[in-house]
Amino acid sequence: MPSFSRLPCVVSASNVSGFASSVSVTIIVVNIISDTIFFTGLGSRMGDIVYDLSSGRLLIATLLMLIFGIFLSAGMPTLVIYFVMVFTFQPVLAGEFDIPVAATHFVAFYMGALNQLIMPVAASVLVAAGIAGVRYWDAGMEGMKIILPPVL
């Protein structure tokens, strides 16, 4: 009968709990920031702010939306990010820039999907780094190298 040692199980449980706590702290801090943006009403005015800062230029507005979208919806699931982006930026894209509504929804979904990979939050990179046993920032920088060409 094979002997069963509890030591590897205890070590694995310890590693998992350490990883889970670092993920939890990151997501909590980011959600505090995003909740502050929503509860102060800044999220509902963000589209107008982007339009004013871009002076009506679509390329600059899109880049600003991507940057603001990263901070506005950091640490949230993709579906929630999609709704945040639609409610925040879709009226400006469809209203001020006359972009078809279907295209604005695609942009919102794309930004939501990218938010899972863009540093500093990059929840999916955080999980992948823990599974692979590599440093989070190293994995995040490699991920950024992969996703930056389609963004630009």
N, C-alpha and C positions, 0 to 999 in steps of 0.2 A: 504494500500500500504506500503510495507516494506521500511524502511529508508536506504539510502545508505551512508555509511561513507567512506570518502577517506583516512582517517588516516591509516588503515591497508595496503592499496595499496601503500601509500607513504613510510611506514616503510619497506615493502617488496622490493620496488624498491631501496631503500637505501642499504639494505643488499645485493642485487644482484650486485649493482654497486661496492660496496666495495670488494666483492668476485671476480668480474671480473677484477678489477684493480690489485689485488694481483696475479691472474693467469697470466695476461698479462705481468706484470713486470718479473715474474719468467721465462716465455717463451722467452721474449726478451733478457734477460741476457744470458740465455743458448744458444740461437741462435747466439749471438755475438761471444761466445766462439767457437761454432762449425763452424761458417763462417770463423773465423780466422784460424782455423785448415785447412779448405779447401783451402782458398786463399793463404796460405803460402806454399801449396804443401805437407804439412805433412800428409794429408789424403791418398795421393797416395803412400807414402813411408811407411805407417803404417804396412802393411803386411810384408815387409822386416824387419822392426824393430822388430816385434813380432817374426819372425823366428830367427833372430839373438839373441834376448834375451832368447828364449827358448832353444837354442842350439840344435834344431832339435827334441825336445821332444814334442809329440803331446798334452799330457795332459796339460803341462805348456803353450803351445801355445794357446790352447783353452781357458784356464782361462785368459790369457793376452788379447785375442781377446774379451772376454766378458767384461773385465774391460775397455779396450780402446773403445769398441763399445758403452758402456754406455755414455762415455764422448763425443765421436765423433758424436753421433746422438741424444743427449738428447734434449727433447722438440719437436721432429719432429713426424709427423704421422707415423703409422706402415709401410705403403707402402714405404715411403721415407727411413725409417730406413732399410728396406729390401734391397733397391737398394744401399744404402751407404755400408752396410755390404758385399753385393755381390761384388761390385766394389773394396772394400778395402781388404777384406780377402779371397775371393774365389780363386783368383789366387794362393795364398800361400797354401791353403788347398788342392786344386786339383793338383797343380804343384809339390810342395816340399814334401807333405805328401802322395801323390797318393790316395787321398780320392775320391770316385766317385762324379761326378759333381752334381748329384741329391741330394746326402747327404749334400754337401756344401750349396746348396740352402736351404735345410731344416734347417740347422744350422743358416743360415743368417736370415731366417724368425723367428725362435725361439728366437734368440737374439733380434730381433725387437719387438716381442711381449712382451718379458720380460722387455724391456726398458720402457714400459708404466707402469710398476709396481715397478721398482727398484728405491729406493731413490737415490739421493736427488731431482730429477725432478718429476718423477712419475705423469704424467699429469692426468691419470685416477684416481689415488688416491686423487689428489688435488680436482678434481670435486666431487668425492664420499664423501670426508670429508666435503665439502661445503653443499652438499645435506643433509647429515646426521647430520650436525651441531656439528661435533666433531673437535678436533684439528688435523691439518694436520699431524704433526709428530706422534701422537698416531695412526692415521689410517695407516700411512706409515709403522710404525714398525709392526703393525698387518699384513699388507700385506706382509712384508718381511718374517715374520714367516711362512706364507703360501707358498711362492714361493721358499724359499731357499732349502728345501729338493730336489725338482726336479733339481735344478741347480747343486747341489753338487752330 
